[in-house]
Amino acid sequence: MEINLCSPAQAAAILKKHGIKPKRRLGQNFLVDRNVLNRIVEAAEIGRESVVLEIGAGLGTLSQALAEKAKMLVAVETDRQLIPILEETLAGFDNVEITAADFTRLELESFLSEKFGDERCIVAANLPYYITTPVITALIDARRHIERMVLMVQKEVADRLAAKPGSDDYGALSVLVQFYSKVQIVMKVSRNVFMPAPEVDSAVVRMDVPAEPAVKVRDEKLFFEIVRSAFEQRRKTLLRALINSRTLGWDQEKVAAVLSDARIEGSRRGETLSIEEFARLADSAWRAKNERM
């Protein structure tokens, strides 16, 4: 009999068969809802020529749905106890490769090149909450290998990823992902569609990775140093936050000159600046360093 992993009873049965209990420390909350599963796969827009990376394969619920549509699926799972379950639930697919590894320890660009060559992959994942930010950061760093990502994350994280300037959720992570990708929240997901149910609700986020960033800047490293400095002290004005920055090392005179050249008021706070304004500020700082305004 084919196992229906979207059935809580059957998902529980296969765990019991292998003598496994979900591990809270690994954030193991297994999706058991067909409608949510279908929406994730639909958002991923997988075609017959698509190569797909799945992070955290779990029992193989999402893996099965991805493998049905993709040319190739590489499913990464950190919990080696789940590998025998994956070998069982994915046994009918000849286009799946299961990798037992801690995703956060992979040298990701080399890994993607090894698995997919020059092809850009689609990433799909039901991410454990405790590794969400480092995983997203690693994916952004390896973006040249990635076409798009469809990620299940904690709802609060999804709100941060898609946040607009001026909102409480807008921060350095918002700027990072929106600089390199186009972000949209596909759907909100109740905690009740997981087994066991987590303590928070989730959301599915799609991030499309274009060939070029959202804005052009002279120095991306400097851009992100300014962004981090602006958000390190959210209650302070931009002028004061940049003066107090641990990485920039600017005095008040230089900060004032850079802000003036960028046409940005120092009395504003960092969370009110758009990505375009951060880019103006970074380019102004670049000119101050290289052209002596």
PAVEXDO-88918 format. One record per residue (C-alpha): residue number from 0; residue in one letter; x negated, y, z. Coordinates in steps of 0.02 Angstrom, whole numbers. Each point is the difference from the previous one (the first is absolute). Example, Ala and Ser with C-alpha at 12.3 -4.5 7.8 and 13.67 -1.06 7.14 Angstrom:
// PAVEXDO-88918
<atom><i>0</i><aa>A</aa><u>-615</u><v>-225</v><w>390</w></atom>
<atom><i>1</i><aa>S</aa><u>-69</u><v>172</v><w>-33</w></atom>
//
This chain:
// PAVEXDO-88918
<atom><i>0</i><aa>M</aa><u>0</u><v>0</v><w>0</w></atom>
<atom><i>1</i><aa>E</aa><u>-66</u><v>173</v><w>-45</w></atom>
<atom><i>2</i><aa>I</aa><u>-33</u><v>107</v><w>152</w></atom>
<atom><i>3</i><aa>N</aa><u>97</u><v>163</v><w>8</w></atom>
<atom><i>4</i><aa>L</aa><u>-120</u><v>113</v><w>94</w></atom>
<atom><i>5</i><aa>C</aa><u>132</u><v>137</v><w>8</w></atom>
<atom><i>6</i><aa>S</aa><u>100</u><v>-114</v><w>114</w></atom>
<atom><i>7</i><aa>P</aa><u>-51</u><v>32</v><w>181</w></atom>
<atom><i>8</i><aa>A</aa><u>41</u><v>-180</v><w>43</w></atom>
<atom><i>9</i><aa>Q</aa><u>-109</u><v>-72</v><w>-139</w></atom>
<atom><i>10</i><aa>A</aa><u>-141</u><v>123</v><w>34</w></atom>
<atom><i>11</i><aa>A</aa><u>5</u><v>-51</v><w>183</w></atom>
<atom><i>12</i><aa>A</aa><u>3</u><v>-183</v><w>-50</w></atom>
<atom><i>13</i><aa>I</aa><u>-158</u><v>10</v><w>-105</w></atom>
<atom><i>14</i><aa>L</aa><u>-91</u><v>91</v><w>141</w></atom>
<atom><i>15</i><aa>K</aa><u>56</u><v>-135</v><w>122</w></atom>
<atom><i>16</i><aa>K</aa><u>-53</u><v>-137</v><w>-122</w></atom>
<atom><i>17</i><aa>H</aa><u>-178</u><v>70</v><w>0</w></atom>
<atom><i>18</i><aa>G</aa><u>1</u><v>36</v><w>186</w></atom>
<atom><i>19</i><aa>I</aa><u>-19</u><v>188</v><w>-21</w></atom>
<atom><i>20</i><aa>K</aa><u>78</u><v>145</v><w>93</w></atom>
<atom><i>21</i><aa>P</aa><u>-5</u><v>179</v><w>-70</w></atom>
<atom><i>22</i><aa>K</aa><u>-148</u><v>95</v><w>73</w></atom>
<atom><i>23</i><aa>R</aa><u>42</u><v>170</v><w>70</w></atom>
<atom><i>24</i><aa>R</aa><u>-184</u><v>52</v><w>-2</w></atom>
<atom><i>25</i><aa>L</aa><u>-1</u><v>-23</v><w>-190</w></atom>
<atom><i>26</i><aa>G</aa><u>164</u><v>91</v><w>-24</w></atom>
<atom><i>27</i><aa>Q</aa><u>85</u><v>-155</v><w>-71</w></atom>
<atom><i>28</i><aa>N</aa><u>179</u><v>49</v><w>-37</w></atom>
<atom><i>29</i><aa>F</aa><u>59</u><v>-105</v><w>-147</w></atom>
<atom><i>30</i><aa>L</aa><u>125</u><v>74</v><w>-124</w></atom>
<atom><i>31</i><aa>V</aa><u>160</u><v>-106</v><w>-10</w></atom>
<atom><i>32</i><aa>D</aa><u>114</u><v>107</v><w>-107</w></atom>
<atom><i>33</i><aa>R</aa><u>28</u><v>-33</v><w>-186</w></atom>
<atom><i>34</i><aa>N</aa><u>64</u><v>175</v><w>-41</w></atom>
<atom><i>35</i><aa>V</aa><u>-153</u><v>87</v><w>72</w></atom>
<atom><i>36</i><aa>L</aa><u>-113</u><v>-126</v><w>-86</w></atom>
<atom><i>37</i><aa>N</aa><u>82</u><v>36</v><w>-167</w></atom>
<atom><i>38</i><aa>R</aa><u>-19</u><v>187</v><w>23</w></atom>
<atom><i>39</i><aa>I</aa><u>-186</u><v>-17</v><w>35</w></atom>
<atom><i>40</i><aa>V</aa><u>-27</u><v>-105</v><w>-157</w></atom>
<atom><i>41</i><aa>E</aa><u>107</u><v>118</v><w>-104</w></atom>
<atom><i>42</i><aa>A</aa><u>-99</u><v>152</v><w>61</w></atom>
<atom><i>43</i><aa>A</aa><u>-164</u><v>-87</v><w>-45</w></atom>
<atom><i>44</i><aa>E</aa><u>55</u><v>-12</v><w>-183</w></atom>
<atom><i>45</i><aa>I</aa><u>-99</u><v>-158</v><w>-32</w></atom>
<atom><i>46</i><aa>G</aa><u>-11</u><v>-61</v><w>-179</w></atom>
<atom><i>47</i><aa>R</aa><u>-64</u><v>-160</v><w>-78</w></atom>
<atom><i>48</i><aa>E</aa><u>-172</u><v>79</v><w>-25</w></atom>
<atom><i>49</i><aa>S</aa><u>-11</u><v>71</v><w>177</w></atom>
<atom><i>50</i><aa>V</aa><u>-134</u><v>-53</v><w>123</w></atom>
<atom><i>51</i><aa>V</aa><u>54</u><v>19</v><w>180</w></atom>
<atom><i>52</i><aa>L</aa><u>-86</u><v>10</v><w>169</w></atom>
<atom><i>53</i><aa>E</aa><u>103</u><v>-44</v><w>153</w></atom>
<atom><i>54</i><aa>I</aa><u>-65</u><v>48</v><w>172</w></atom>
<atom><i>55</i><aa>G</aa><u>63</u><v>-108</v><w>143</w></atom>
<atom><i>56</i><aa>A</aa><u>86</u><v>-144</v><w>-89</w></atom>
<atom><i>57</i><aa>G</aa><u>76</u><v>-71</v><w>159</w></atom>
<atom><i>58</i><aa>L</aa><u>114</u><v>-147</v><w>-42</w></atom>
<atom><i>59</i><aa>G</aa><u>0</u><v>39</v><w>-186</w></atom>
<atom><i>60</i><aa>T</aa><u>171</u><v>82</v><w>-8</w></atom>
<atom><i>61</i><aa>L</aa><u>-55</u><v>151</v><w>-101</w></atom>
<atom><i>62</i><aa>S</aa><u>-137</u><v>-102</v><w>-84</w></atom>
<atom><i>63</i><aa>Q</aa><u>127</u><v>-115</v><w>-83</w></atom>
<atom><i>64</i><aa>A</aa><u>99</u><v>147</v><w>-70</w></atom>
<atom><i>65</i><aa>L</aa><u>-158</u><v>86</v><w>-64</w></atom>
<atom><i>66</i><aa>A</aa><u>-70</u><v>-159</v><w>-78</w></atom>
<atom><i>67</i><aa>E</aa><u>162</u><v>-29</v><w>-96</w></atom>
<atom><i>68</i><aa>K</aa><u>-31</u><v>159</v><w>-99</w></atom>
<atom><i>69</i><aa>A</aa><u>-189</u><v>29</v><w>-4</w></atom>
<atom><i>70</i><aa>K</aa><u>-137</u><v>-68</v><w>-109</w></atom>
<atom><i>71</i><aa>M</aa><u>-108</u><v>-24</v><w>154</w></atom>
<atom><i>72</i><aa>L</aa><u>22</u><v>24</v><w>188</w></atom>
<atom><i>73</i><aa>V</aa><u>-141</u><v>8</v><w>126</w></atom>
<atom><i>74</i><aa>A</aa><u>76</u><v>-20</v><w>173</w></atom>
<atom><i>75</i><aa>V</aa><u>-110</u><v>48</v><w>147</w></atom>
<atom><i>76</i><aa>E</aa><u>41</u><v>-67</v><w>173</w></atom>
<atom><i>77</i><aa>T</aa><u>-104</u><v>27</v><w>157</w></atom>
<atom><i>78</i><aa>D</aa><u>81</u><v>-134</v><w>108</w></atom>
<atom><i>79</i><aa>R</aa><u>-79</u><v>-165</v><w>-52</w></atom>
<atom><i>80</i><aa>Q</aa><u>137</u><v>-95</v><w>91</w></atom>
<atom><i>81</i><aa>L</aa><u>122</u><v>62</v><w>-133</w></atom>
<atom><i>82</i><aa>I</aa><u>-104</u><v>-64</v><w>-147</w></atom>
<atom><i>83</i><aa>P</aa><u>75</u><v>-177</v><w>4</w></atom>
<atom><i>84</i><aa>I</aa><u>174</u><v>79</v><w>-3</w></atom>
<atom><i>85</i><aa>L</aa><u>-47</u><v>108</v><w>-149</w></atom>
<atom><i>86</i><aa>E</aa><u>-72</u><v>-151</v><w>-89</w></atom>
<atom><i>87</i><aa>E</aa><u>168</u><v>-85</v><w>26</w></atom>
<atom><i>88</i><aa>T</aa><u>116</u><v>145</v><w>-45</w></atom>
<atom><i>89</i><aa>L</aa><u>-105</u><v>53</v><w>-152</w></atom>
<atom><i>90</i><aa>A</aa><u>-39</u><v>-175</v><w>-62</w></atom>
<atom><i>91</i><aa>G</aa><u>113</u><v>20</v><w>-152</w></atom>
<atom><i>92</i><aa>F</aa><u>-98</u><v>147</v><w>-71</w></atom>
<atom><i>93</i><aa>D</aa><u>-158</u><v>-17</v><w>-105</w></atom>
<atom><i>94</i><aa>N</aa><u>-28</u><v>188</v><w>-9</w></atom>
<atom><i>95</i><aa>V</aa><u>-32</u><v>26</v><w>186</w></atom>
<atom><i>96</i><aa>E</aa><u>-167</u><v>9</v><w>91</w></atom>
<atom><i>97</i><aa>I</aa><u>5</u><v>-1</v><w>190</w></atom>
<atom><i>98</i><aa>T</aa><u>-144</u><v>89</v><w>86</w></atom>
<atom><i>99</i><aa>A</aa><u>-25</u><v>-29</v><w>186</w></atom>
<atom><i>100</i><aa>A</aa><u>-82</u><v>162</v><w>57</w></atom>
<atom><i>101</i><aa>D</aa><u>18</u><v>152</v><w>112</w></atom>
<atom><i>102</i><aa>F</aa><u>49</u><v>131</v><w>-128</w></atom>
<atom><i>103</i><aa>T</aa><u>-77</u><v>141</v><w>103</w></atom>
<atom><i>104</i><aa>R</aa><u>-170</u><v>-84</v><w>-13</w></atom>
<atom><i>105</i><aa>L</aa><u>0</u><v>-24</v><w>-189</w></atom>
<atom><i>106</i><aa>E</aa><u>-114</u><v>102</v><w>-111</w></atom>
<atom><i>107</i><aa>L</aa><u>155</u><v>44</v><w>-97</w></atom>
<atom><i>108</i><aa>E</aa><u>-67</u><v>69</v><w>-163</w></atom>
<atom><i>109</i><aa>S</aa><u>-112</u><v>-152</v><w>-23</w></atom>
<atom><i>110</i><aa>F</aa><u>143</u><v>-116</v><w>48</w></atom>
<atom><i>111</i><aa>L</aa><u>120</u><v>77</v><w>-126</w></atom>
<atom><i>112</i><aa>S</aa><u>-132</u><v>-2</v><w>-137</w></atom>
<atom><i>113</i><aa>E</aa><u>-35</u><v>-183</v><w>36</w></atom>
<atom><i>114</i><aa>K</aa><u>184</u><v>-50</v><w>-3</w></atom>
<atom><i>115</i><aa>F</aa><u>70</u><v>112</v><w>-137</w></atom>
<atom><i>116</i><aa>G</aa><u>-148</u><v>62</v><w>-102</w></atom>
<atom><i>117</i><aa>D</aa><u>39</u><v>166</v><w>-83</w></atom>
<atom><i>118</i><aa>E</aa><u>189</u><v>-19</v><w>20</w></atom>
<atom><i>119</i><aa>R</aa><u>87</u><v>120</v><w>119</w></atom>
<atom><i>120</i><aa>C</aa><u>107</u><v>-96</v><w>123</w></atom>
<atom><i>121</i><aa>I</aa><u>166</u><v>29</v><w>87</w></atom>
<atom><i>122</i><aa>V</aa><u>-10</u><v>-11</v><w>189</w></atom>
<atom><i>123</i><aa>A</aa><u>145</u><v>-66</v><w>102</w></atom>
<atom><i>124</i><aa>A</aa><u>2</u><v>-24</v><w>187</w></atom>
<atom><i>125</i><aa>N</aa><u>100</u><v>-14</v><w>159</w></atom>
<atom><i>126</i><aa>L</aa><u>-133</u><v>84</v><w>104</w></atom>
<atom><i>127</i><aa>P</aa><u>-25</u><v>-37</v><w>184</w></atom>
<atom><i>128</i><aa>Y</aa><u>22</u><v>165</v><w>89</w></atom>
<atom><i>129</i><aa>Y</aa><u>-167</u><v>-4</v><w>91</w></atom>
<atom><i>130</i><aa>I</aa><u>-104</u><v>1</v><w>-162</w></atom>
<atom><i>131</i><aa>T</aa><u>109</u><v>112</v><w>-109</w></atom>
<atom><i>132</i><aa>T</aa><u>-110</u><v>155</v><w>-5</w></atom>
<atom><i>133</i><aa>P</aa><u>-168</u><v>-88</v><w>-29</w></atom>
<atom><i>134</i><aa>V</aa><u>79</u><v>-108</v><w>-136</w></atom>
<atom><i>135</i><aa>I</aa><u>75</u><v>149</v><w>-90</w></atom>
<atom><i>136</i><aa>T</aa><u>-165</u><v>94</v><w>13</w></atom>
<atom><i>137</i><aa>A</aa><u>-93</u><v>-149</v><w>-72</w></atom>
<atom><i>138</i><aa>L</aa><u>124</u><v>-14</v><w>-143</w></atom>
<atom><i>139</i><aa>I</aa><u>-18</u><v>185</v><w>-39</w></atom>
<atom><i>140</i><aa>D</aa><u>-190</u><v>-20</v><w>-2</w></atom>
<atom><i>141</i><aa>A</aa><u>19</u><v>-143</v><w>-126</w></atom>
<atom><i>142</i><aa>R</aa><u>131</u><v>93</v><w>-102</w></atom>
<atom><i>143</i><aa>R</aa><u>-88</u><v>-19</v><w>-168</w></atom>
<atom><i>144</i><aa>H</aa><u>46</u><v>-185</v><w>8</w></atom>
<atom><i>145</i><aa>I</aa><u>181</u><v>33</v><w>47</w></atom>
<atom><i>146</i><aa>E</aa><u>151</u><v>51</v><w>-105</w></atom>
<atom><i>147</i><aa>R</aa><u>126</u><v>16</v><w>140</w></atom>
<atom><i>148</i><aa>M</aa><u>38</u><v>-60</v><w>176</w></atom>
<atom><i>149</i><aa>V</aa><u>165</u><v>-53</v><w>77</w></atom>
<atom><i>150</i><aa>L</aa><u>-21</u><v>-13</v><w>188</w></atom>
<atom><i>151</i><aa>M</aa><u>115</u><v>-41</v><w>144</w></atom>
<atom><i>152</i><aa>V</aa><u>-56</u><v>109</v><w>144</w></atom>
<atom><i>153</i><aa>Q</aa><u>67</u><v>68</v><w>164</w></atom>
<atom><i>154</i><aa>K</aa><u>132</u><v>133</v><w>-38</w></atom>
<atom><i>155</i><aa>E</aa><u>-99</u><v>134</v><w>92</w></atom>
<atom><i>156</i><aa>V</aa><u>-151</u><v>-37</v><w>-109</w></atom>
<atom><i>157</i><aa>A</aa><u>106</u><v>8</v><w>-158</w></atom>
<atom><i>158</i><aa>D</aa><u>63</u><v>171</v><w>56</w></atom>
<atom><i>159</i><aa>R</aa><u>-181</u><v>57</v><w>21</w></atom>
<atom><i>160</i><aa>L</aa><u>-52</u><v>-65</v><w>-170</w></atom>
<atom><i>161</i><aa>A</aa><u>140</u><v>93</v><w>-90</w></atom>
<atom><i>162</i><aa>A</aa><u>6</u><v>155</v><w>112</w></atom>
<atom><i>163</i><aa>K</aa><u>8</u><v>175</v><w>-70</w></atom>
<atom><i>164</i><aa>P</aa><u>-96</u><v>153</v><w>64</w></atom>
<atom><i>165</i><aa>G</aa><u>79</u><v>79</v><w>153</w></atom>
<atom><i>166</i><aa>S</aa><u>76</u><v>-160</v><w>69</w></atom>
<atom><i>167</i><aa>D</aa><u>-52</u><v>-83</v><w>162</w></atom>
<atom><i>168</i><aa>D</aa><u>-51</u><v>-157</v><w>-95</w></atom>
<atom><i>169</i><aa>Y</aa><u>-119</u><v>91</v><w>-119</w></atom>
<atom><i>170</i><aa>G</aa><u>-182</u><v>-31</v><w>40</w></atom>
<atom><i>171</i><aa>A</aa><u>-170</u><v>-54</v><w>-65</w></atom>
<atom><i>172</i><aa>L</aa><u>67</u><v>-172</v><w>-53</w></atom>
<atom><i>173</i><aa>S</aa><u>139</u><v>86</v><w>-101</w></atom>
<atom><i>174</i><aa>V</aa><u>-127</u><v>105</v><w>-93</w></atom>
<atom><i>175</i><aa>L</aa><u>-115</u><v>-148</v><w>-32</w></atom>
<atom><i>176</i><aa>V</aa><u>132</u><v>-112</v><w>-79</w></atom>
<atom><i>177</i><aa>Q</aa><u>87</u><v>140</v><w>-94</w></atom>
<atom><i>178</i><aa>F</aa><u>-166</u><v>63</v><w>-69</w></atom>
<atom><i>179</i><aa>Y</aa><u>-33</u><v>-169</v><w>-82</w></atom>
<atom><i>180</i><aa>S</aa><u>175</u><v>-71</v><w>-27</w></atom>
<atom><i>181</i><aa>K</aa><u>183</u><v>42</v><w>-30</w></atom>
<atom><i>182</i><aa>V</aa><u>97</u><v>-56</v><w>153</w></atom>
<atom><i>183</i><aa>Q</aa><u>183</u><v>-43</v><w>17</w></atom>
<atom><i>184</i><aa>I</aa><u>100</u><v>-89</v><w>134</w></atom>
<atom><i>185</i><aa>V</aa><u>95</u><v>-140</v><w>-86</w></atom>
<atom><i>186</i><aa>M</aa><u>110</u><v>-52</v><w>145</w></atom>
<atom><i>187</i><aa>K</aa><u>13</u><v>-4</v><w>188</w></atom>
<atom><i>188</i><aa>V</aa><u>0</u><v>-173</v><w>78</w></atom>
<atom><i>189</i><aa>S</aa><u>82</u><v>-55</v><w>162</w></atom>
<atom><i>190</i><aa>R</aa><u>-104</u><v>-93</v><w>128</w></atom>
<atom><i>191</i><aa>N</aa><u>135</u><v>-134</v><w>-4</w></atom>
<atom><i>192</i><aa>V</aa><u>-57</u><v>-73</v><w>-167</w></atom>
<atom><i>193</i><aa>F</aa><u>-160</u><v>-69</v><w>77</w></atom>
<atom><i>194</i><aa>M</aa><u>-35</u><v>-154</v><w>103</w></atom>
<atom><i>195</i><aa>P</aa><u>-42</u><v>37</v><w>137</w></atom>
<atom><i>196</i><aa>A</aa><u>71</u><v>176</v><w>-3</w></atom>
<atom><i>197</i><aa>P</aa><u>-130</u><v>136</v><w>31</w></atom>
<atom><i>198</i><aa>E</aa><u>35</u><v>144</v><w>118</w></atom>
<atom><i>199</i><aa>V</aa><u>11</u><v>130</v><w>-139</w></atom>
<atom><i>200</i><aa>D</aa><u>84</u><v>21</v><w>-169</w></atom>
<atom><i>201</i><aa>S</aa><u>-98</u><v>-5</v><w>-162</w></atom>
<atom><i>202</i><aa>A</aa><u>4</u><v>75</v><w>-174</w></atom>
<atom><i>203</i><aa>V</aa><u>-60</u><v>-51</v><w>-173</w></atom>
<atom><i>204</i><aa>V</aa><u>-116</u><v>127</v><w>-81</w></atom>
<atom><i>205</i><aa>R</aa><u>-56</u><v>6</v><w>-181</w></atom>
<atom><i>206</i><aa>M</aa><u>-164</u><v>87</v><w>-42</w></atom>
<atom><i>207</i><aa>D</aa><u>-44</u><v>21</v><w>-184</w></atom>
<atom><i>208</i><aa>V</aa><u>-183</u><v>35</v><w>-35</w></atom>
<atom><i>209</i><aa>P</aa><u>-28</u><v>117</v><w>-149</w></atom>
<atom><i>210</i><aa>A</aa><u>-164</u><v>14</v><w>-93</w></atom>
<atom><i>211</i><aa>E</aa><u>-36</u><v>170</v><w>79</w></atom>
<atom><i>212</i><aa>P</aa><u>35</u><v>72</v><w>174</w></atom>
<atom><i>213</i><aa>A</aa><u>146</u><v>117</v><w>29</w></atom>
<atom><i>214</i><aa>V</aa><u>-116</u><v>151</v><w>-7</w></atom>
<atom><i>215</i><aa>K</aa><u>-177</u><v>30</v><w>-59</w></atom>
<atom><i>216</i><aa>V</aa><u>-130</u><v>57</v><w>126</w></atom>
<atom><i>217</i><aa>R</aa><u>-185</u><v>36</v><w>-16</w></atom>
<atom><i>218</i><aa>D</aa><u>-48</u><v>-111</v><w>147</w></atom>
<atom><i>219</i><aa>E</aa><u>119</u><v>-135</v><w>64</w></atom>
<atom><i>220</i><aa>K</aa><u>-104</u><v>-34</v><w>155</w></atom>
<atom><i>221</i><aa>L</aa><u>8</u><v>184</v><w>49</w></atom>
<atom><i>222</i><aa>F</aa><u>187</u><v>2</v><w>-38</w></atom>
<atom><i>223</i><aa>F</aa><u>33</u><v>-140</v><w>124</w></atom>
<atom><i>224</i><aa>E</aa><u>-117</u><v>74</v><w>131</w></atom>
<atom><i>225</i><aa>I</aa><u>107</u><v>156</v><w>-4</w></atom>
<atom><i>226</i><aa>V</aa><u>162</u><v>-100</v><w>6</w></atom>
<atom><i>227</i><aa>R</aa><u>-59</u><v>-100</v><w>152</w></atom>
<atom><i>228</i><aa>S</aa><u>-60</u><v>158</v><w>86</w></atom>
<atom><i>229</i><aa>A</aa><u>166</u><v>86</v><w>-31</w></atom>
<atom><i>230</i><aa>F</aa><u>98</u><v>-142</v><w>80</w></atom>
<atom><i>231</i><aa>E</aa><u>-117</u><v>-40</v><w>145</w></atom>
<atom><i>232</i><aa>Q</aa><u>78</u><v>139</v><w>103</w></atom>
<atom><i>233</i><aa>R</aa><u>177</u><v>14</v><w>-63</w></atom>
<atom><i>234</i><aa>R</aa><u>53</u><v>135</v><w>125</w></atom>
<atom><i>235</i><aa>K</aa><u>-139</u><v>118</v><w>-50</w></atom>
<atom><i>236</i><aa>T</aa><u>1</u><v>121</v><w>-145</w></atom>
<atom><i>237</i><aa>L</aa><u>-95</u><v>-47</v><w>-156</w></atom>
<atom><i>238</i><aa>L</aa><u>-131</u><v>132</v><w>40</w></atom>
<atom><i>239</i><aa>R</aa><u>-32</u><v>-70</v><w>174</w></atom>
<atom><i>240</i><aa>A</aa><u>7</u><v>-183</v><w>-57</w></atom>
<atom><i>241</i><aa>L</aa><u>-132</u><v>28</v><w>-134</w></atom>
<atom><i>242</i><aa>I</aa><u>-112</u><v>98</v><w>119</w></atom>
<atom><i>243</i><aa>N</aa><u>12</u><v>-142</v><w>126</w></atom>
<atom><i>244</i><aa>S</aa><u>-29</u><v>-137</v><w>-129</w></atom>
<atom><i>245</i><aa>R</aa><u>-127</u><v>-131</v><w>54</w></atom>
<atom><i>246</i><aa>T</aa><u>-53</u><v>-34</v><w>-180</w></atom>
<atom><i>247</i><aa>L</aa><u>5</u><v>166</v><w>-93</w></atom>
<atom><i>248</i><aa>G</aa><u>-113</u><v>102</v><w>113</w></atom>
<atom><i>249</i><aa>W</aa><u>71</u><v>167</v><w>-59</w></atom>
<atom><i>250</i><aa>D</aa><u>-2</u><v>161</v><w>101</w></atom>
<atom><i>251</i><aa>Q</aa><u>146</u><v>119</v><w>8</w></atom>
<atom><i>252</i><aa>E</aa><u>-69</u><v>114</v><w>-136</w></atom>
<atom><i>253</i><aa>K</aa><u>-18</u><v>-143</v><w>-125</w></atom>
<atom><i>254</i><aa>V</aa><u>172</u><v>-72</v><w>40</w></atom>
<atom><i>255</i><aa>A</aa><u>81</u><v>171</v><w>-23</w></atom>
<atom><i>256</i><aa>A</aa><u>-90</u><v>26</v><w>-166</w></atom>
<atom><i>257</i><aa>V</aa><u>49</u><v>-172</v><w>-66</w></atom>
<atom><i>258</i><aa>L</aa><u>182</u><v>25</v><w>51</w></atom>
<atom><i>259</i><aa>S</aa><u>4</u><v>172</v><w>-80</w></atom>
<atom><i>260</i><aa>D</aa><u>-74</u><v>-64</v><w>-163</w></atom>
<atom><i>261</i><aa>A</aa><u>131</u><v>-140</v><w>-2</w></atom>
<atom><i>262</i><aa>R</aa><u>140</u><v>125</v><w>35</w></atom>
<atom><i>263</i><aa>I</aa><u>57</u><v>-97</v><w>153</w></atom>
<atom><i>264</i><aa>E</aa><u>46</u><v>83</v><w>165</w></atom>
<atom><i>265</i><aa>G</aa><u>-105</u><v>-59</v><w>146</w></atom>
<atom><i>266</i><aa>S</aa><u>151</u><v>16</v><w>115</w></atom>
<atom><i>267</i><aa>R</aa><u>83</u><v>-147</v><w>-86</w></atom>
<atom><i>268</i><aa>R</aa><u>-14</u><v>-177</v><w>66</w></atom>
<atom><i>269</i><aa>G</aa><u>-75</u><v>-143</v><w>-99</w></atom>
<atom><i>270</i><aa>E</aa><u>163</u><v>-98</v><w>-11</w></atom>
<atom><i>271</i><aa>T</aa><u>78</u><v>141</v><w>-103</w></atom>
<atom><i>272</i><aa>L</aa><u>-128</u><v>-12</v><w>-142</w></atom>
<atom><i>273</i><aa>S</aa><u>43</u><v>-93</v><w>-159</w></atom>
<atom><i>274</i><aa>I</aa><u>-128</u><v>-110</v><w>-86</w></atom>
<atom><i>275</i><aa>E</aa><u>-23</u><v>138</v><w>-129</w></atom>
<atom><i>276</i><aa>E</aa><u>-40</u><v>125</v><w>138</w></atom>
<atom><i>277</i><aa>F</aa><u>-124</u><v>-119</v><w>80</w></atom>
<atom><i>278</i><aa>A</aa><u>-80</u><v>-16</v><w>-172</w></atom>
<atom><i>279</i><aa>R</aa><u>-15</u><v>190</v><w>-15</w></atom>
<atom><i>280</i><aa>L</aa><u>-77</u><v>6</v><w>172</w></atom>
<atom><i>281</i><aa>A</aa><u>-125</u><v>-138</v><w>-42</w></atom>
<atom><i>282</i><aa>D</aa><u>-50</u><v>82</v><w>-163</w></atom>
<atom><i>283</i><aa>S</aa><u>-22</u><v>166</v><w>90</w></atom>
<atom><i>284</i><aa>A</aa><u>-114</u><v>-87</v><w>126</w></atom>
<atom><i>285</i><aa>W</aa><u>-96</u><v>-81</v><w>-144</w></atom>
<atom><i>286</i><aa>R</aa><u>-29</u><v>170</v><w>-78</w></atom>
<atom><i>287</i><aa>A</aa><u>-58</u><v>71</v><w>166</w></atom>
<atom><i>288</i><aa>K</aa><u>-127</u><v>-139</v><w>11</w></atom>
<atom><i>289</i><aa>N</aa><u>-59</u><v>-3</v><w>-180</w></atom>
<atom><i>290</i><aa>E</aa><u>31</u><v>174</v><w>-71</w></atom>
<atom><i>291</i><aa>R</aa><u>-9</u><v>113</v><w>154</w></atom>
<atom><i>292</i><aa>M</aa><u>162</u><v>97</v><w>-11</w></atom>
//
